[in-house]
Amino acid sequence: AQKVTQAQTEISVVEKEDVTLDCVYETRDTTYYLFWYKQPPSGELVFLIRRNSFDEQNEISGRYSWNFQKSTSSFNFTITASQVVDSAVYFCALSEGRETSGSRLTFGEGTQLTVNP
Amino acid sequence: GAVVSQHPSRVICKSGTSVKIECRSLDFQATTMFWYRQFPKKSLMLMATSNEGSKATYEQGVEKDKFLINHASLTLSTLTVTSAHPEDSSFYICSARVLIAKNIQYFGAGTRLSVL
């Protein structure tokens, strides 16, 4: 069975602060994929990143960065110099199996990030 | 990224009526689409996996006769909530899996269903 835990239910920061969203996962598979999605108030889930289990390189995209550590089963997400537009619910998700399988996403409970001006 | 269109974005209906929600992949073919339900301030709950040309696979506890799914083409899947009741009021979101983009799911904007 697979499980994703986002222990932080809500985070509130002031604009320009850095913020890290935690994600811890459980899986028995050796091949799996990790994702982060953003859900703004409008409701649509926006894909942010996909990482496979064999690639532990950290990734940076603008103000966003991700830290994948298999040793601690964590895939944390950091927003640098946060902005009000970053306010949203962020979901970490896991899918097991090979790319060609009908693998499903298991979502964490989400973290509500509020960036105050 | 790939674009998934979901329609309608909001629907209000009377108890006992049926409501159809459409999910379209606009610029790619999607052999597999997924339907989720989300309660306020909660995570997404997978309802069913929709495969083009075959019957949908429902998650445990989801009534297949209540939530009819049809995936008649590579770009369209529909979810029909039959004989809707107030407890069916929720936010429904679809997604489409893009094989050539390494198994990423792209999501529609969601449909907020309110049953009176």
Interface residues (C-beta under 8 A of the other chain):
Chain A: Y33 F35 Y37 S42 G43 E44 L45 V46 F47 R50 N52 F91 S95 E99 T100 G102 S103 R104 L105 F107 G108 E109 G110 Q112
Chain B: G1 T32 F34 K41 K42 S43 L44 L46 T49 N51 F91 I93 S95 L99 K102 N103 I104 Q105 Y106 F107 G108 A109 G110 R112
